[in-house]
Amino acid sequence: MTGQEFKSIRKSAGLTQQALGDMAGTSRRSIAKYESGEIDLGQIEVKTAIRLANALNIPVERFGDSAP
């Protein structure tokens, strides 16, 4: 998943970066870095990917998919 796709999913879920970070136990700054591509979503910790997937209601496997 690309950072732009991640951002689109977050916005579709009606969540701010801060709200998603709070739900996933990470910071707003980390969410911003995921969205900008500064941090590759395929390389984040498994526990963080699981929390993000649960908060966004998407399969965790999406984080390992780098196809646009």
N, C-alpha and C positions, 0 to 999 in steps of 0.2 A: 504494500500500500504506500502510496506517495504521501508526502506531507500535505499536499493540497487536497487529496482525497480524504485524509484524516480530518482536516479542517472542515470540509464539506459535511462529513458525517456528524461531527460535533455540532455544527450549526443546525443541521437538520434535526438533531435531537433537542435543540433549543437550549443548549448549555453554553455558558461562557467558559473561557479558558480557566478561570478561577474555580468555577463550579465543578468542572470535570476534574481538575487537579485535586480538589477536596474529596471528591467521590473516589478517586483512584489512589489517594494517599501520596500524591506527588505535588510538585509546585506548579503554579501558573507559568513560571518561566520555562519549566521543562515542556509543558504543553506547547508553548510558543516555539520552542526549539524543534519539537517534533513537526509542527506545522511548516516551519520554514525550511526543513530538511537539514538543519544543523546537526540533528541527531537522527540517525537512520532508524526507522521504526522496526526494522528487522533485527536490530541489534540491542533492543531494550531488554531488561531483565524479564524473565518469564512471569514472575509475580506481578510486575507492573503491567505487562501485556494483558494478563488475565483480568486485573482490576479495571483497566481501560475498556476491554472488550465487554465486561459485565455492565459497566456504566453506559456504554454506547449501544448495548444490546446487539453486538455483532459477534461472529465466531472469532475466537482468539487466533485461529489460523490465518486470518487476514493480515496479521502483523508480520508474518513471514513471507507474504506475497509481495514482491517488489515490482510486479507488473503494473503499469499505469491503468 
